[in-house]
Each structure stands twice: as structure tokens, then as C-alpha cells.
Amino acid sequence: MKAILIDVHQQNVRMVEVDDKEVLRDWYKHIICGMVEVAHYFKNDHDSIMVDEEGLFTMDENSKFFSVEGRHQPFIGNGLVVGVDNRGKSVDPIISVEEVRSKVKFHTMDEVHSFDFGVRF
């Protein structure tokens, strides 16, 4: 099965392989985490971005981030774009690598500190 890796360390977006029999293990490997959560649903109702659910607990001055067009906050660490069929089974995403690439921006800790979250007090 395919997935799209948003790699904050290499600052690139690329297709990766996920073992159909070890899906969750491979998600952990690509995201570099021990627990995943859905962070963003694409408008196609088929694809979503998985991230490290505990990313904020492990954040330090060397942490890397990415943001996605249409979201109000950046995400810490890698993201993995995965698809799901109408039975809830993980499948190849239908969104293209190029489309994901056009929606993603990479950020440093300093940039995140100055991020405009769109909230006004």
C-alpha cells in the first residue's frame, strides 16, 4: 500500500510504502512516534493526515513543524497522508504527491513562535 510522507527533517513530500499486514507499525515508523492521530481531513473525504499524538510532549528547541493550507495551526514532526475505503480499511490515498506538496509548508521552532494562529483577543 502507498502513503504520502510529509518529512519535516528532509523538508520534502514523497510517496512511501506501507506494509498491508503491518499498517500501524509502518505508520509509527514513518511518523517516528508511538501513537498516531488524525490531524487533517482532505476535502475528498477519502484521505487524511496522521501525526504524532504525543508530539507536543516531546517538543524541544530542535523540533520541526509543518502546516497545511486551510488549517489554523502547525503540526510537530512528520505527517503521513493515508486513504480509507468505505469500510474503514486503509488504502492508497487518491490525492497526489504534488497536490499535498502544494498545500504543505515547513517551519522551524522560531517560525512557529511567531505563527499567526488567526486568533484575536
Buried (B, 14 or more C-beta within 10 A) or exposed (E): BBBBBBBBEEEEBEBBEBEEEEBEEBBBBBBBBEEBEEBBEBEEEBBBBBBBBBBEEEBEEEBBBBBBEEEEBBBBBBBBBBBBEEEEEBBBBEBEBEBBEEBBEBBEBEEBEEBEEEEEE
